[in-house]
């Protein structure tokens, strides 16, 4: 049996889910492909918030190098077109009652940061902040970042409009 070990961003997010009592399933990429009988890129979690639709979550880990959250600037939020296609496909496979989201897990690089009232999660020696962007919003506002690497991103103002802290999406 192959060991499935998530990266530190996914581990931090999983621990945040546990601490906040959100039911979830961590998805094993190989089992996910077998389930969907498809070539879709796998996602990371199925989230089961109380009295809400199930979330299909793709976690994207990024470093935050800034010193303030005041205007929500300096947040890398690029994804690959394969990520977009995969989440779109999984949303169709699961059907109504499911919502695909990108979870941007930002690890703080600086020690002294003004979080502007936002919730911060301590995991080990690191601090993380989790923002979610609904797939539909991402597709609506995305711009090409790199044709060579097949990446897209959100303009800063669209990220500010679309991104919500995970707690605001789940509670």
Secondary structure by P-SEA (a helix, b strand, c coil): cbbbbbcaaaaaaaaaaaaabbbbbbccaaaaaaaaccccccccbbbbcccccccbbbbbbbbbccccccccccccccccaaaaaaaaaaaaaacccbbbbbbbbbbbccccccccccbbbbcccbbbbbbbbcaaaaaacccccccccbbbbbcaaaaaacccccccccc
